[in-house]
């Protein structure tokens, strides 16, 4: 795979939330926003809490259930969204699905049990992000990694990854976050592309322009855009999230990119979470704290 970043496009296209499955909570239609379907189904957090009469602990851009953290994203409409699969694990919700009706039903159970849920029917189980995170520093950035992951900047490994997966046009691979368990075939590649026009401040519109050029270049190589571009706030910094899917050797691979523009330095940073669909779906919650904590020095 070859990933490119093109120059900014003149036209701005704001994304809109995709229509999700029909969600019911306690046998009543869910009145909040939904996006996606299956294991990618997201629901509007405040509306879900109200429907469940549930109070949660908030820590920055995450909901915390003991050692389990659920990332909170802000979509293009300014609504706070959570991945239902992760939230149901932390809150101990029972989730049932009807393929015939295209519905998802959510019920309260005992926190942490998640008994008899139907996530297995759509091909995945959650991994969670329990344990103590480790702070790490790379060239020009810092982040935190949960105990299942390592931040690596070994030149030999990064050259091998570039040879296998391709690189970023006019960009440099600054570091890689990989699972300690070699059977978990997913990773984050952290790229930095210099040489863009410096600007004193970066607006959401400018971020969207940069992401659209990136996305078009991706798609020109045969990738299919699944979602985005969606502006989100992570760790107090504006990002744009885009997910693509491509076919490699008969297998579906997913690349979920998080882009942020360092205006004063004229640099585009890209965190690319990637892996085969099954590995990506299973490992994505584990990688979320890495993305949430990423900061540019």
N, C-alpha and C positions, 0 to 999 in steps of 0.2 A: 504494500500500500504506500502511496505517495501523498503526503499531505502538504498543501500549499496555502500561503496567505497572499491574496491579491491586494492591490491598492484599494483605497476607499472608493465605494460607488457613490454617485451623486444622488441617487434616489434612496429614500428612507422607507423601509417597510416595517411597521410595528406588528408584532405577532399578536394573535388572539388565542385565547384558551380553546383547546379542542374539546369537543363534546365527549363527556365521559359516560360510563355505564350509569344506569338508573340506580340511585342509592336510596335505601330505606334505612331509617334508624328507629328502633323500637316499634316496628310495624307502621311507621309513618313516613311519607316521602321526605327526603332530606332537602331542606330549603337552601342550603349553601351551594357554592360553586364546586364543580368537579372537573377534573382533567384526566384524560388517558383512560386506560382500561387494564384489566388483569393485574399483574404485579406492579404495573406502573400507575395504577389508579391513585390520584391525589384528591384530597377533599379539603374544603375550606375549614381552617382550624377553629375560629371563633364560633361558627355555626355548629360544628360538630360538638364542641364542648357544651354549648347551650342545649343541644338536642339530647345529650347524655347526662345533663346536670352534673358535669364533671369539672373538678378543679385540678390544675396541673402546676408543676413547678417550672418556671421559665428561667433559662440561663442564656442570655444573649439571643442568638438565633437558633436555639435548640429548646426542646421540651425534655425534661429530665425525669426518668423513672428509676431511682436508685443509681446504678452504674450504667443504665441504658439511656442513650441519648437519641432523640429523634430530630433531625434537621427541619427547620422551618424556612420555607422559601416564600418570597413575595413575587407574585406573577405580574404580568404586564398590566393588569387592571388594579394593581395595588393590594390584592387580597393575599392573606397569609395562607399557604397551603402546606399540607403534610402528606407524606406517602402513607396511605392507609395500612399497608402491610406492616410497616415499622411501628406505626402508632398503635395498631391492634396488639402487637406483641408487648409493648411497654405498658399499655393500659389494661391488658388482660381482656380484650374484647373478643366476643365470638362473632365470626364473620362467615356467612353462608352465601353461596352463589347459585344462581339459576341460569344455565346457559340457554335454556329454552326461552325464558322471559327476558334475558339480558339484564338481570337485576342483581344487586348486592345488598344483603341485609346485615345490619350491625346490631348486636345486642351486648349488654353489659354482663360480665361474669366476674370471677375473682381475679384481681390484678395479678398479672404474671403467669396465669395458667394457659390462656389462649386455647382451651380445650376444643376439639372437634372442629377446627377451622378448615376452610376449603382452599388454602393457598396451594396445597400439594396438587390440586386439580389443575392449576395453571403453571405448574412446573418448577416451583421453587420453595425453599424455606428460608427464613431470615437467619442471619448470622449474629446480629447484635454487635454492640461495640463496648462491651464491658471491659473493666480493667483500667490500669493507670496508663495514661498517654505519656509519650516521651517527646520532649521538645527537640527539634532538629534545625540546623541552619545549612543552607546551601549558598551558592553564589548569587547573592542579591536577594535572598528570600529566607523566611523562616516559616516553620509549620510544626504541627504536632502529629505524631503517629500513634495509633492504638497499639497494644502489645502484639497484635497479629501481623503488623507491617513493619518494614524497614525503609528508611530513606537512604538511597545509594547514589553515589556520584563517581563510581569507579569508571575511569575512561574506557577500559577494555569492555566492560559490560555495556556501556552506552554506545560504543561503536558497533557492538554486536546487535543491539536493539535497532539502531538506525539501519543496519544492513538488512535486518529481518522485516521491519515495519515501515521503513522510510522515515523521512525527516520533515522539517518545516522549511519551506523556501525562505532563504535569507534569515533563517533562524538557527538557534543553537539549543541543543538538548542540555539543560542545566542540572537535571537530576531526575531520578526515577524512584517511585515508591512501589515496592513489590511485597507480596505476601511471604512470610517466613515458611509457610507450607507450600512446597513446590507444586503440589497438586491443584492449588487454587490459581488457575491461569487467568489472572487479570492484573492490571497494573495501571499506574498513573505516570505519564510522561510529562515533564515540565519543560516547556519551550519558552524561549525569549527571542523575539524578532526585533532587532534594532533598525535604525535608519528611516523611521517614519517621521513625518513632519512634526516637530515639537509644538505643543500648545500649552498655554499656562494652566488651563483647567479643562476638565473633560466632562462633557454633558452626556446624558443618557442617549441623546440622538447620535452623538459621535461614536459612542460604543456600539450602537446598533448598526451604523454604517460600516464600521470595521468588521463586525460579525457577519454582515451580509456578504461582504467580499470574501471572507474566509469560507463561508458556507458554499457560495457559488463555486469556488475553486475545488472544494471537496467533492461537490456533486458532478463537476466536469470530469472527474476520475471514476465515475460510476457509482458513487455512494448515493443512497436514498435518505433524504431528510425525514426523520420520524417526528421530531418536535422542535420548536423554537424557530427563530431566536427569541428567547425570553429573558428580559432584564430581571436580575435578582440581586439582593444585597447579601453578601457573605462577609462576616467579620468586620462590618462597617465599611466595606468597599463594594463598589458597583461592579458586577460581572454580567456577562450575557451567556446564557446556557443554550447549547444546541446539541441535539442527538442525531447521529447518522447511523445507518446500517448498511453493510456491504456483504457481499458473498465472496468467501475465499475458500477455495478447494471444496466447494459444496456445503460449507458451513456458514451460518449467519454470524457476523461479527458486529459488535456495537462499539461506537466511539462517541462518548459524551464529552463535549468540549466546554470548558469554562474559560471565557476570554475576558481580559481586563486590560485597558489601555493606560500606560504610564505616560501621561501627556507631556510633562516637563522634560522627560528623557527621550521622548519619541520612541517608545518601545511597546510592543504588544506581547503580553504574557498569555500563554495558553496552558491550561491544565487539561490533559486529555486522559480520561478514564476509559479504558478499552479492554475488550476480551470477547471470547465467544459468548453468544447470547446466554447460555446456561450459567457460565462462570460469572459473567457480568451481573446478571440478576441476583445471584447469590451473594456476591462480594460487594456490590455497590453500597449497602449500608455501612460496611466496615470502612470503606474509603471516605465516606462523607465527612468525618471529623478532620481529615487531612485537608479537604477542600475548604471546609469552614474556617480552619485556622490559618490558611495561607495568607502571608503578608509580604509585601515588597519592602525591602530595606531602603 
